[in-house]
């Protein structure tokens, strides 16, 4: 009788595609590899742990503590995660290291492959910028075009950066570039970086939310060159030189941006220096934008190619050079106010 049931079970499993599919999925399912490091490891050992993860990926976990970084920590293969315990896990760039703290993607001037499904979470990155001598990683060769940011994201897709603080970096806090797609950045704090808190180039279909960017000598947010079809929401930008700088950016949506005490403009839109399609700043929508106490205008459109931008329920107050400022008066195609 048992032998007969076994035969029936075998026939059922072979003849039922859904059952067979479930069996194959179960066979493929593997528990993710998690490597938990101790408090006294170096950045070299953190890198070795990442590189030791299998081809299927995995996670390297850092505990509470301060970790000296003497070389970039690079997530260069698909499905890798680097996770700390929050702002109590500190990656501090060593004096004279002159390098980025973390790179997501291949550490090349022009990455050859798109890396997918990366995650960096729960870290405070201290770029120690007063003890670094230059903005670029290397003076020549590979790495000579990679800037010394807190996190550099290049040619990466479908990845996440969350609950991260980037402070005192020699270039920018978090910088995306060279064909980044479907990146999610949430709960990012960036302050006292040499240039911008968040800077994005060649980035599409990505989402940035719950941002607190303050005290950066450049912009709180700099969007410059092919920043298209993205969403930025719930951002507070305080005491940066500019709240938001935009150039060569189109079809982006901004929700609930609050800008206070910019040294110059709240939002500054510029035309691109190169000729060609979609090099202008156009077709962007701002909903619930507040800009107060800025040293220039709240919202400046500085080039006639920046057309069809929309302001919905904007509130401007106590800005030194007024609210909406256009490169030429009465150019209603530059900004539509609703």
N, C-alpha and C positions, 0 to 999 in steps of 0.2 A: 504493500500500500504506500509506504513512504517513497519507494522508488518511483511509483506512478506519479505521485505529487511532484517529485523533483523534475520528472519529464515534462509535466504540464507547466510548471513554473518556467522551465527553460524555453518551451515553445511560446509562452506568453511574452516573455521578455524579448525574444527575437522578433516576434510579430508585432510588437507594440513600439512604434518609433519614439513616443514620448517617454516610455520607461527606459528605453535604451539610451536616450539623451540624458536623462537624469543620472543613470549609472555612470556614463562617461564624465559628466560634470563632477560627480562625487569623487571619481578616481583622480580628476585633475586638481581638486581642491587641496591646497596646501596651506598650513598655518604660516602666517608671515613670520619672517625671522626678525627678532628684536634683540639688539645688542645694547645693554645698559653699561655705560662706562662709569668709572670712579671719579672722584673730585680732583685727582691729581694728574689727569692726563694732559698731554700737550695737543696742539692743533695737528701735529704730525700723526699722533695716535688716533685722533678723531678721523683724519683722512684715511688712515689704514682700516679703521672699522667700516667706514662707508665703502671703501674699495673691496672689502671682504664679503660684502653682502652678495647673495647669489644673483643669478641673472633674473630671477623672478622678483627681485627687489627686497625691501625690508626697511627697518627703522633703527636708527642709532639714537639713543636717549642719553641726555646729559642731565646730571642732578643739579641741585642748588650749588653754586660756587662760582669762582672766577677762573676763566681759562685764558691763558696767554696764547695769542695767535701770532705766529711768526711766518706763516705762509697761508694763502687762501684755502679755505675749506670748500671743496668743489663737489657738487652733486652733478655728476656727468653721465649717469646711466638712468634709464627709465625706472620709475617706481621706487625712488629712494626718498626717505624722510629723515630729517634731522629735527629732533624735538628736545626742548628744554622744559624747565618748570615755571617759566614766566620771567619777569624782570629780575628774579633772583638767580637766574642762570646768565652769567655775563661772559661774552666773548670780547676780550679787550686786546686791541692790536698793540703788539709790542713796539717799543720805541725803535724807529728806524726800519720797521718792517716794509713800509712803502708798498702796500699791496691792498687789494680788496679783502674784506673779511670773509664774505661768502660769495661764491659764484654758482648760479644755477645755469647749467648748460656747459657746453665744451669751453675750456679756458683758452680759446683761440681768438685772434683778431677777427676772423671771419669763420664762425663755426660751420662745419660741413653737414651736420645732422641736427634734426629737431629732436630734443629730449622731452619726454612726456611724463606726466603723473609724478611730479616732484612736490615735496611739501617741506617748508621750514616753519616751525611754530614754537612759541614760548621762549623767546630769547631777548636779551638786551645786548645790543651790539654797540661797543664803545670804540670809535675809530681813532681816539687818542691823537687828534689831528695836529695839535701843537708839537708833537714829537715826530711828525712825518715831514719829509723834505720835498715831496713832489706829488702831483696829482695822478700821473700815469704809472702803471705797475712797472713796466720795463722801459728803459730808454730806447731800445731798438729791438727788432725781431718780434716773435710772438709775445703777446701781452702788452706791446707798446701802444696799442690803441684801447686797452681796457683801463678804465679809470678806477681809482681807489675809493669805491663806494662802500657803504655798509653791506648792501646786497646788490650784486649785478645779476640781472636776469637777461639772458640772451639766447635767442632761438629756442624757446621753450613753449610748450603748449599744455593746456589742461592741467594746470598746476596751482598750488595754493601757498600763499604766505599769510600767516595769521598770528595775532598776538605777539607782534615784534616791535621793539623800539630800536631806532637807529639814531645814534647821537655822536656828535663831534667827529664826523668822518671827513677825510681830506678832500673828497669831492662831494658826491650826493649821498643822501640817506639810502633810499631804495630807487634803483634805476632800471628800467626795462628798455630793451633795444634789440635790433636785428631780428625782426620777425617773431614777435611774441604774440601768441593767440590764446584766447580763453584762459587767461590768468585771473585768479581771484585773490584780491588783497583785502583783508579785513582786520580791523583793530590794529592799525599802524600808527605809531607815534614816531615823529622825527623832529629833532631840534638841534640847533647849533652845528649844523653841517656847513662845510665851506661854501657850498652853493645852494642846492635845492633840497627840500625835504623829500619830495617825490618827483622824479623826472621820468618822462616816458617818450620814447622814440619808436617808430615802426611797430606799433602795438595796436591790435584789433580785437574786437569782440571780447573785451575783458571787463571786469567789474572791480571797483575800488570803493570800499565802504567803511564807515566808522574810522575816520582819519582825524588825528590831532597833530597838526604840523605848525611849529612855532619857533620863532627866533632863528630862522635860517637867513643868512645874509643874501641869498638869492631869492628864489620864489618858494612859497609853500608848495605849490604844484607848478611844474614846468612841463608843458605839452608841446613838443617841438619836433616836427617832421613825421608825417604819416601816423598820427594818432587818430584813429577813425573807428566809429561805431562802438564806442565804449560807454560805460555808465560810471559816473562818480557820484556818490551819495553820502549824506550825513558826515560832512567834513567841517572841521573848525580850524581856521587858519588865522594865527595871531602873530603880529609883530614880525612878519617876514618883510623883505624889501618889497616884493609884490605878492599879492595873495595868489593869483593864478596868472601865469604867462602862457599865451597860446600862439602857435604859428603852425601853418600847414596841418590843421586839424579840422575834420569835418564829421558831421552826423553823430556827434556825441550828445549824451543827455546828462545833465547835472541836476541833482535834487538836494535841497536842504544844505546849501553851502553858507557858512557864516564866516565873514571876514572882518577882522578888527585890527586897527592900528597898523596897517601896512605903511611902510615908510614912504612908498610912492602909491601906485594904483592898487585898487582892489582886484579888478580883472583887467588885463592888458592884452588886446588882440592885435597881432602884427601880421603883415603879409610876409610871404616867404621870399628869400633873396633869389631863388631860382625861378625861371619861367617854366610853365607846364601845367597840365591839368591837375586839379585838386591840390595845388600848393597853397591855396588861400585858406583862411580860417572861416568856414562857412557851414550853414545848416546845423548849428549847435543850439540846443535849447536849455535854458536855465529856469528851473522852477523853485520858488522859495529861496531866492538869493538875497542875503543880507550883507551889506557892506557899510561899516561905520568907522569914523575917525581915521580915515586914510589920508596920507600926505598928498595924494593927487586926486583924480576923479575916482568915483566908485567903479565905473565901468567905461573903459576907454577903447574905442575902435580906431586903430591908428592907420588903417589902409583901406582904400576903396574896394579892394578885392575881397574884403571880409564881409560877405553878403548873407542875407537871410538867416540871421541869428535871432533868437526869440527870447524875450524876458517875460516870465509869467510870475506875477505876484512878487516882484522885487521890492525891497525896502532899502533905501539909501538915506543916510543921515550923518551930518557933521563931518563930511569929507571936504578937505581943503579946497578942491577944485570942482566941487559939485558932484552930481549923480552920473547921468549918462553923458558921455563926451564923445563926439564924432569927429573924424578927421576933417570933415566938411559939414557945416550945418545943413539940416533938412534933407539928409540922404536917408530916406525912410527904408530903402532896400538893405541898409546895413544892419539895422536892428528893428525888430517889430516888438512893441511893448503890449502885453495883454494883461 
